[in-house]
Structures are given as structure tokens and as C-alpha cells.
Amino acid sequence: MVELSPFPRVSRNRGRSVGFTRDESATGMCLGVDCAEKRGALLRVTVRGANGRPTLDRLARVVWSRPRSDGRHWLGLEFVADSRKPKTVRRTKSRGRSRVRA
């Protein structure tokens, strides 16, 4: 089971929707969902295991959306960030110059 919601959340009224995975890789996934999403939209995607615990929690961008014959939609998503692990920024010195390193 996959839960997804728009990111950033702009309205309390729009909750999470549920879909299922058709294909998953290290860089993205294909989902079957009830409603189409606009190309370029950001979604927070949480995949839950059989025990209900999250196995994946990522931000993803909608790359494509296609209608299915049963009225549902396929979404092609590209992962853009791991939403559980915020990046830390550290300042390092390199040859006398300061630079920001993630």
C-alpha cells in the first residue's frame, strides 16, 4: 500500500490518498491511483509494509500521468528527496576558501 499527499501541504481539507505500486526502482515508481495529478507536482509518498510500518518515505515529482480503462490513473514518479532524512549543511575549509558541503 502507498499513501500520497501533495507537498507542501497547503490545505487541511486535502488528506492522503491511497494507491498501489506497479513498479518501483531506486529512482522512482509507477503507481495506480484514483485521481490524476498534474505533471511536475510534488508528492510525499509513503510505502507501508505488511505490518503497516513505513518502508519508504520520499518526496517525488510527477513525471507523467496516464488514464486507465477502468477510470483510474497510472502515475510515473521520480524521487527527489528522502523526507525522513533532512540534509545537513556543513561549512568546510578548502585551500583557504569557505564552501558549503551537503
C-alpha positions as CSV (number, residue, x, y, z in Angstrom):
1,M,0.0,0.0,0.0
2,V,1.2,3.5,-0.8
3,E,-0.1,6.7,0.7
4,L,0.5,10.0,-1.1
5,S,-0.3,13.6,-0.5
6,P,0.6,17.0,-2.1
7,F,3.8,18.7,-0.9
8,P,3.9,21.2,0.6
9,R,0.6,20.7,2.3
10,V,-1.5,23.8,1.5
11,S,-4.9,22.8,2.8
12,R,-6.1,20.9,5.8
13,N,-9.0,19.5,3.8
14,R,-6.9,17.5,1.4
15,G,-5.8,14.4,3.1
16,R,-3.7,11.5,2.0
17,S,-4.9,9.3,-0.8
18,V,-4.0,5.6,-1.3
19,G,-2.6,3.8,-4.3
20,F,-0.6,0.7,-5.2
21,T,2.8,0.1,-6.8
22,R,3.1,-1.3,-10.3
23,D,6.9,-0.8,-10.5
24,E,9.5,0.5,-8.1
25,S,13.2,1.4,-8.5
26,A,15.9,3.3,-6.7
27,T,15.0,6.5,-8.7
28,G,11.2,6.3,-8.8
29,M,8.0,4.3,-9.1
30,C,4.8,3.8,-11.1
31,L,1.6,4.0,-9.0
32,G,-2.0,3.1,-9.7
33,V,-4.3,5.8,-8.1
34,D,-7.9,7.1,-8.3
35,C,-7.1,10.7,-9.3
36,A,-4.7,12.1,-11.8
37,E,-2.0,14.5,-10.6
38,K,-0.5,17.3,-12.7
39,R,2.9,16.8,-14.3
40,G,5.6,18.5,-12.1
41,A,3.5,18.2,-8.9
42,L,5.4,17.3,-5.8
43,L,4.0,14.5,-3.6
44,R,5.0,12.9,-0.3
45,V,5.0,9.2,-0.9
46,T,4.9,6.6,2.0
47,V,5.1,2.9,1.2
48,R,3.9,0.7,4.0
49,G,4.9,-2.9,4.6
50,A,2.6,-5.8,5.6
51,N,2.9,-4.8,9.3
52,G,1.7,-1.2,8.5
53,R,5.1,0.4,9.2
54,P,6.6,2.7,6.6
55,T,9.3,1.1,4.5
56,L,9.8,4.2,2.3
57,D,9.1,7.9,2.9
58,R,10.1,10.1,0.0
59,L,9.3,13.3,-1.9
60,A,8.6,12.6,-5.5
61,R,7.8,14.6,-8.7
62,V,5.1,13.5,-11.1
63,V,6.8,12.9,-14.4
64,W,3.7,11.6,-16.3
65,S,0.1,10.6,-15.7
66,R,-2.0,8.3,-17.9
67,P,-5.6,7.3,-17.6
68,R,-6.5,3.6,-17.4
69,S,-9.5,1.9,-18.9
70,D,-11.2,1.5,-15.5
71,G,-11.2,5.3,-14.8
72,R,-8.2,5.2,-12.5
73,H,-4.7,6.6,-13.4
74,W,-1.1,5.5,-13.7
75,L,1.4,8.0,-12.2
76,G,5.1,7.9,-13.1
77,L,7.1,9.4,-10.2
78,E,10.7,10.5,-9.8
79,F,12.2,10.6,-6.3
80,V,13.7,14.0,-5.4
81,A,14.4,13.6,-1.7
82,D,14.1,11.3,1.4
83,S,11.6,13.2,3.6
84,R,12.8,11.4,6.8
85,K,16.5,12.5,6.4
86,P,16.9,16.2,6.1
87,K,20.2,17.2,4.6
88,T,22.7,18.8,6.9
89,V,24.9,21.6,5.6
90,R,28.4,21.9,6.9
91,R,31.0,24.6,6.3
92,T,34.4,23.3,5.3
93,K,37.7,25.0,4.6
94,S,39.3,24.2,1.3
95,R,42.5,25.8,0.3
96,G,41.8,28.9,2.3
97,R,38.2,29.3,1.0
98,S,34.9,28.5,2.7
99,R,32.5,26.4,0.9
100,V,29.1,24.8,1.8
101,R,29.0,21.0,1.7
102,A,25.9,18.9,2.0
